[in-house]
Amino acid sequence: MDKATGRIICVAFCKGRKHDFWLFKESKTRLLPAILSITDSGYQGIAKVHAKSLLPKKNTKKNPLTKQEKAANRAISSRRVLNENVTAVLKRFRILAGKYRNRRKRLFSCG
C-alpha cells in the first residue's frame, strides 16, 4: 500500500490456503530496488529476493531477543500496521474470495 496516497499497489491471491511468501514468489511480483519492503516474520528469506527489506528478528528458546531487538521489532510492526489493517478489510469483506461481477474498467479504479 502506498502510504502517501492510500492506494493498494498490488494484490496477489490464489485458490485455497497458501503461505504468504510462497504466494509472493509464485506470483512473480517484483519490487523496484528503491522500494523498502516491510514484512512480517512469515517472509523469512525475502532478503535473497529483495535486498531492501525490513524483517523482524525471530525469538528462539536458545537465543531470546534483547531489549534493543524487541524495540526494533516494535518499530517495524508499527510501520507495518497500516498494511495489516488493509489486509484485514480485504479479508473481512471477502473482497478476494469471490468473483468480481462488476465492469472490468472499475476493477482497478479507486474512487
N, C-alpha and C positions, 0 to 999 in steps of 0.2 A: 504494500500500500504506500502510495506517495503521501508523505506527511504534510507537505505544503498544500496540495490540492484536495486531499482526502479521497482520491480515486483509487480503485483497485487496479493494479498494474497487470497482474497475470493470475489466472486461476487454472490449476490443473486438477483433474478429477478422474476417477475410474469407477467401474462397477465393483461392488464388493469391498472387502477390507484390504487395505494395503498400507504398509508403513510409509510415513511421510517422505523420508529420504529416498526410499526405493521409488516412490512415485515421482519425485523430483528428478532422479536420474533417468527414469524411463521416459518422462515427458520431453526430455532433451531441451528443457528450458535453460537458457544460458543468460547469465547476468553480465552486464558490462563490467569490465575490470575496475572502473571507478566507483561502482556502487558498493556500499557497505551492506553486507548481508548479516542481519542479526537474527540468529536462530535459537531454537531450544536444544536441549541435550539429545533429542531424537535424531539430530543431523550430525552425529559423530562421523567424521571423515569428509566433511564438506570443504575443509581446508585444502584437500587434494584437488578438488574440482574448482573451487573459487578461493583465491588467495586472500582477498579482503573480506574476512568474515569474523564475526564475534560469536563465540560459543561458550556457554557457562561451563565451569570446571565441575566434574563429577566427584561425588563423595564416595569413598570406599571404607570398609572397616579398617583396613591396614593403614590407609592414608586419609585421615579426616581432614576436612577443609580448615584452613586457618581463618582468622578474622578478616584478613585482607581479601582472601579468596571469596569469602561469603559476601563481603561488601561489593566486590566486583560482580558477583553473580546477581546481587540485588540491583545493581546499576543496569546490567544487561536486561534483566527482566522488566525493569521499569521502562526501558526504551522499547521493549517488545510488546507491551500490554495493549497498545492500540491495534496492532495486527491480530492479536489473540481475540480481542473483542469483535473485530470484523468477522473472523472465522466463526465465532460463536453465533453471530447473527445469521451467517450463511447456513449454518447447520440447524439453528433453531427454526428458521422459516423454511427449511428443506428446499432451499433455492437450487442446490446442486443435485438433489435426489431425483427429481422428476424431469420429464421432457419439457423443453421450452415451447410453449404453444402460442407465442405472440409473433409479430412480424420480425423477420430476420434483421432488418436495419435497426430495430430497437434493442437488439440483444446486447450490444456493446456500448450503447449510448448511456451516459449518466446525466440525469436531468437536474 
